[in-house]
Amino acid sequence: MKRNILYIFVGILAITIMGLVIGIFMKDDTSDNLEVVKVAEVTHSIFYAPFYVAIENGYFEDEGIKIDLMLVSGSDNVAASVLSGDTNVGLAGPESAVYVYLGKEKNYLQVFSGLTKRDGQFILSRKDEKFNWESLYGKEILVGRSTGMPALSFLRALENKGIDKNKVNINYSIEFAELSGSFIGGDGDYVNLFEPLASKLEDNKNGYVVESVGQASGEFPYTAFYARKNYINDNKDLLTRFTNAIKKGMDYTLNNDGNVVAKAIAKQFSDTKIDDLATMIDRYKESDAWLNTPYVKEEFYNTLVLLLKENNLINETVYYKDLVNNLYE
């Protein structure tokens, strides 16, 4: 009798172990069926909320895709990462793709999906002041590299507000990733920052949000997804599914309040409270930061090219048909 019980016990144990092993292999098989897309993002910001929603809500997995996300600071470095093959897709300002094209790169970068339609920066002051754009006269503001989209957008904002840029001390010498630290350390009277950095400085009384750059600079393709031309041609189905996931992330973000979206992307910002995340998301909603479709319009793109020309960063036109390869119709 005892022997029979022992046999039964051993049999149950064997079946249990076999079930666990099969479950593990089945899980691996599911994972193996997902196509990996390596994405280099220029910064990790609430500004990219629809992208993170697509990751955390499983929209990419629904499309048979696994995202391998890495932070590569600086849009020039994102472009270099994609060109070298270290990553497949870049998430950054499309101005870097324009520069690559003009550098006569044969396998140049093409934009295949948009994400944001205006600047996501906020101007922070050292004091809680009643700000107007004339407040910048005679003051120093930290804006990052002169060739980067944040600085270009800020210059457009000054122009739209009728501010003479020559009367503002615009500091281009500090790298994008170092802006908040430099400001906290005493550099500048103002600084332009994205969320969550803007709110973190506010929480620590190191700065106060006084204005939205995006509201003043207007609409153009501020942040987009791009890849090498050959990679897009060889992987159109994959990147079309990628773009479909982005569209689902946009819909969810735009159709839900900040608290709901905050809960969805909480894992991406584990050191930020849900309430704070919700406030940041609502702040971006109020500034109308996100596209409602991944399609990049020609008139938006032409605004970008004009901006680059006006600031003497390019001296010839890079045409929409060459640089934009929309995979969302």
C-alpha positions as CSV (number, residue, x, y, z in Angstrom):
1,M,0.0,0.0,0.0
2,K,2.8,2.4,1.0
3,R,4.6,1.5,-2.2
4,N,1.5,2.3,-4.3
5,I,1.2,5.7,-2.6
6,L,4.9,6.3,-3.3
7,Y,4.4,5.4,-7.0
8,I,1.3,7.8,-7.2
9,F,3.3,10.6,-5.5
10,V,6.3,10.1,-7.9
11,G,3.9,10.0,-10.9
12,I,2.2,13.3,-9.8
13,L,5.6,14.9,-9.2
14,A,6.8,13.8,-12.7
15,I,3.6,15.2,-14.4
16,T,4.0,18.5,-12.5
17,I,7.6,18.9,-13.5
18,M,6.8,18.0,-17.1
19,G,4.0,20.5,-17.1
20,L,6.4,23.2,-15.8
21,V,9.0,22.3,-18.4
22,I,6.4,22.4,-21.2
23,G,5.1,25.7,-19.9
24,I,8.6,27.2,-20.0
25,F,9.3,26.0,-23.5
26,M,5.9,27.2,-24.7
27,K,6.6,30.6,-23.2
28,D,10.0,30.7,-24.9
29,D,8.3,29.7,-28.2
30,T,5.9,32.6,-27.9
31,S,8.7,35.0,-27.2
32,D,10.7,33.5,-30.2
33,N,7.8,34.2,-32.5
34,L,8.1,38.0,-31.8
35,E,10.3,40.0,-34.2
36,V,12.7,42.2,-32.3
37,V,13.0,45.8,-33.2
38,K,15.9,47.7,-31.5
39,V,14.8,51.3,-30.9
40,A,17.2,54.2,-29.9
41,E,15.3,57.0,-28.1
42,V,17.0,60.4,-27.7
43,T,15.5,60.9,-24.2
44,H,13.2,59.1,-21.9
45,S,10.3,61.5,-21.4
46,I,6.6,61.6,-20.7
47,F,6.6,63.5,-24.1
48,Y,6.7,60.0,-25.7
49,A,3.8,58.6,-23.7
50,P,1.9,57.1,-26.7
51,F,5.0,55.0,-27.5
52,Y,5.3,53.7,-24.0
53,V,1.5,53.0,-23.9
54,A,2.0,50.8,-27.0
55,I,4.8,48.9,-25.2
56,E,3.1,48.5,-21.8
57,N,-0.4,47.8,-23.2
58,G,1.0,45.0,-25.4
59,Y,0.1,46.7,-28.7
60,F,3.5,45.8,-30.2
61,E,3.2,42.2,-29.0
62,D,-0.3,42.1,-30.6
63,E,1.5,43.0,-33.9
64,G,4.2,40.3,-33.4
65,I,6.9,42.7,-32.2
66,K,9.2,42.9,-29.2
67,I,10.8,46.3,-28.5
68,D,14.4,46.4,-27.4
69,L,14.6,50.0,-26.1
70,M,17.8,51.9,-25.3
71,L,18.5,55.5,-24.4
72,V,21.0,57.2,-26.7
73,S,21.4,60.9,-25.7
74,G,21.6,63.4,-28.6
75,S,19.8,63.2,-31.9
76,D,23.2,63.0,-33.7
77,N,24.1,59.9,-31.7
78,V,20.7,58.3,-32.3
79,A,21.2,58.8,-36.1
80,A,24.7,57.3,-35.8
81,S,23.3,54.3,-33.9
82,V,20.8,53.6,-36.6
83,L,23.3,54.1,-39.4
84,S,25.8,51.7,-37.8
85,G,23.2,49.0,-37.4
86,D,23.5,49.0,-33.6
87,T,19.8,49.8,-33.6
88,N,17.0,49.5,-36.2
89,V,14.9,52.5,-35.5
90,G,15.6,55.9,-34.1
91,L,13.2,58.1,-32.1
92,A,14.4,61.6,-32.3
93,G,14.0,64.9,-34.2
94,P,13.9,64.3,-37.9
95,E,16.4,67.1,-38.5
96,S,19.1,64.5,-37.9
97,A,17.8,62.6,-40.9
98,V,18.0,65.7,-43.0
99,Y,21.7,66.2,-42.0
100,V,22.5,62.6,-42.9
101,Y,20.8,62.9,-46.4
102,L,22.8,66.1,-47.1
103,G,26.0,64.2,-46.1
104,K,25.5,62.0,-49.2
105,E,24.9,58.8,-47.3
106,K,23.6,56.3,-49.8
107,N,21.6,54.2,-47.3
108,Y,20.2,57.4,-45.7
109,L,17.5,57.7,-43.0
110,Q,13.8,58.0,-43.8
111,V,11.0,58.9,-41.5
112,F,8.2,56.3,-41.5
113,S,6.1,57.4,-38.6
114,G,5.5,60.5,-36.6
115,L,4.8,60.9,-32.9
116,T,4.8,64.5,-31.7
117,K,3.7,67.6,-33.6
118,R,5.2,70.4,-31.5
119,D,7.9,71.0,-29.0
120,G,7.5,69.3,-25.6
121,Q,9.8,71.7,-23.6
122,F,8.8,74.0,-20.9
123,I,10.7,77.1,-19.9
124,L,11.7,77.1,-16.2
125,S,12.7,80.2,-14.3
126,R,14.7,80.4,-11.1
127,K,11.8,82.2,-9.4
128,D,8.0,81.8,-9.4
129,E,7.4,84.8,-11.7
130,K,4.7,86.3,-13.9
131,F,6.4,85.5,-17.1
132,N,6.1,87.1,-20.5
133,W,8.4,86.6,-23.4
134,E,10.0,90.0,-23.0
135,S,11.2,88.6,-19.6
136,L,14.0,86.9,-21.6
137,Y,15.6,90.1,-22.7
138,G,19.1,90.5,-21.2
139,K,18.8,87.0,-19.5
140,E,20.6,83.7,-20.2
141,I,18.7,80.7,-21.2
142,L,20.0,77.1,-21.6
143,V,18.7,75.5,-24.8
144,G,21.1,72.7,-25.8
145,R,23.0,72.3,-29.1
146,S,22.4,74.9,-31.7
147,T,21.7,72.3,-34.4
148,G,19.2,70.3,-32.4
149,M,15.5,70.4,-32.6
150,P,14.9,71.8,-29.1
151,A,17.1,74.9,-29.8
152,L,15.6,75.4,-33.3
153,S,12.0,75.2,-31.9
154,F,12.9,77.7,-29.3
155,L,14.2,80.1,-31.9
156,R,10.9,79.7,-33.8
157,A,9.0,80.4,-30.6
158,L,11.0,83.7,-30.2
159,E,10.2,84.7,-33.8
160,N,6.5,83.9,-33.4
161,K,6.4,86.0,-30.2
162,G,8.2,88.9,-31.8
163,I,11.3,88.6,-29.6
164,D,14.7,89.7,-31.0
165,K,16.9,86.7,-30.4
166,N,20.0,89.0,-30.4
167,K,18.7,90.5,-27.2
168,V,18.6,87.2,-25.4
169,N,21.7,85.4,-24.2
170,I,21.0,81.9,-25.7
171,N,23.5,79.4,-24.3
172,Y,24.1,76.5,-26.8
173,S,27.2,75.2,-25.1
174,I,25.6,72.6,-22.7
175,E,24.7,69.2,-23.9
176,F,21.0,68.2,-23.8
177,A,21.5,65.6,-21.1
178,E,23.3,68.1,-18.9
179,L,20.9,70.9,-19.0
180,S,19.0,70.3,-15.7
181,G,22.2,69.6,-13.8
182,S,23.8,72.8,-15.1
183,F,20.8,74.9,-14.2
184,I,20.7,73.4,-10.7
185,G,24.4,74.1,-10.5
186,G,23.8,77.8,-11.1
187,D,24.1,78.3,-14.9
188,G,21.5,80.4,-16.6
189,D,18.5,82.4,-15.6
190,Y,16.2,80.1,-17.5
191,V,16.3,76.6,-18.9
192,N,14.2,74.6,-21.4
193,L,13.3,71.1,-20.2
194,F,11.1,68.2,-21.0
195,E,9.0,66.2,-18.5
196,P,9.7,64.5,-16.1
197,L,12.7,66.8,-15.5
198,A,10.7,70.0,-15.5
199,S,8.4,68.7,-12.7
200,K,11.3,67.2,-10.7
201,L,13.0,70.6,-10.6
202,E,9.7,72.2,-9.5
203,D,9.2,69.6,-6.8
204,N,12.7,70.3,-5.4
205,K,12.2,74.1,-5.7
206,N,15.1,74.3,-8.2
207,G,12.9,75.9,-10.9
208,Y,9.4,76.9,-11.8
209,V,7.6,76.1,-15.1
210,V,6.5,79.5,-16.6
211,E,5.8,78.8,-20.2
212,S,5.3,76.1,-22.9
213,V,7.8,76.4,-25.8
214,G,5.5,74.2,-28.0
215,Q,2.5,76.5,-27.7
216,A,4.6,79.3,-29.1
217,S,6.7,77.5,-31.7
218,G,3.8,75.9,-33.6
219,E,3.3,72.6,-35.4
220,F,5.9,70.6,-37.3
221,P,7.3,67.0,-37.1
222,Y,9.1,67.5,-33.8
223,T,9.8,63.8,-33.0
224,A,9.5,60.9,-35.4
225,F,10.6,57.3,-36.0
226,Y,13.1,56.7,-38.7
227,A,15.3,53.9,-40.1
228,R,17.7,53.3,-42.9
229,K,16.1,53.4,-46.4
230,N,17.1,49.8,-47.1
231,Y,15.8,48.6,-43.8
232,I,12.4,50.1,-44.5
233,N,12.3,48.6,-48.0
234,D,13.3,45.2,-46.7
235,N,11.0,45.3,-43.6
236,K,7.8,47.1,-44.8
237,D,5.5,44.6,-43.2
238,L,7.3,44.7,-39.9
239,L,7.4,48.5,-39.7
240,T,3.8,48.8,-40.9
241,R,2.9,46.6,-37.9
242,F,5.2,48.8,-35.7
243,T,3.3,51.9,-36.9
244,N,-0.1,50.3,-36.3
245,A,1.0,49.8,-32.7
246,I,2.0,53.5,-32.4
247,K,-1.5,54.4,-33.7
248,K,-3.1,52.3,-31.0
249,G,-0.9,54.0,-28.4
250,M,-1.9,57.4,-29.7
251,D,-5.6,56.6,-29.6
252,Y,-5.3,55.3,-26.0
253,T,-3.4,58.4,-24.9
254,L,-5.7,60.9,-26.5
255,N,-8.9,59.1,-25.5
256,N,-8.1,58.6,-21.8
257,D,-7.4,61.1,-19.0
258,G,-4.0,61.6,-17.5
259,N,-4.5,59.3,-14.5
260,V,-5.5,56.3,-16.7
261,V,-2.5,56.9,-19.1
262,A,-0.2,57.3,-16.1
263,K,-1.1,53.9,-14.7
264,A,-0.5,52.4,-18.1
265,I,3.1,53.7,-18.4
266,A,4.0,53.6,-14.7
267,K,6.6,50.9,-15.2
268,Q,8.5,53.2,-17.5
269,F,8.8,55.8,-14.8
270,S,9.1,53.8,-11.6
271,D,10.6,56.7,-9.6
272,T,7.7,59.0,-10.4
273,K,4.3,59.0,-8.5
274,I,1.2,58.2,-10.5
275,D,-0.4,61.6,-9.6
276,D,2.7,63.4,-10.8
277,L,2.8,61.4,-14.0
278,A,-0.9,62.2,-14.6
279,T,-0.2,65.9,-14.1
280,M,2.6,65.8,-16.7
281,I,0.5,63.9,-19.2
282,D,-2.3,66.4,-18.8
283,R,0.2,69.2,-19.3
284,Y,1.2,67.7,-22.6
285,K,-2.4,67.2,-23.6
286,E,-3.1,70.9,-22.8
287,S,-0.2,71.9,-25.0
288,D,-1.6,69.6,-27.8
289,A,1.8,67.9,-28.2
290,W,0.8,64.6,-29.9
291,L,-0.2,63.7,-33.4
292,N,-3.5,61.7,-33.6
293,T,-2.1,59.7,-36.5
294,P,1.5,58.5,-37.3
295,Y,1.2,60.0,-40.8
296,V,3.7,62.9,-41.4
297,K,2.1,65.6,-43.5
298,E,4.0,67.3,-46.3
299,E,3.2,70.8,-45.0
300,F,4.5,69.9,-41.6
301,Y,7.7,68.5,-43.0
302,N,8.2,71.6,-45.2
303,T,8.0,73.8,-42.1
304,L,10.9,71.8,-40.6
305,V,13.0,72.3,-43.7
306,L,12.2,76.1,-43.7
307,L,13.3,76.2,-40.1
308,L,16.6,74.6,-40.9
309,K,17.2,77.0,-43.8
310,E,16.2,80.1,-41.8
311,N,18.9,79.2,-39.2
312,N,21.5,78.6,-41.9
313,L,21.9,74.9,-40.9
314,I,21.2,73.7,-44.5
315,N,21.5,75.6,-47.8
316,E,19.5,73.3,-50.0
317,T,16.1,71.7,-50.0
318,V,15.6,68.1,-48.9
319,Y,12.3,67.0,-50.5
320,Y,9.5,65.3,-48.7
321,K,9.3,62.5,-51.2
322,D,13.0,61.6,-50.5
323,L,13.0,61.8,-46.7
324,V,9.4,60.7,-45.7
325,N,8.2,57.2,-46.3
326,N,4.9,57.0,-44.5
327,L,3.8,53.5,-43.6
328,Y,0.5,54.6,-42.1
329,E,-2.0,55.7,-44.7
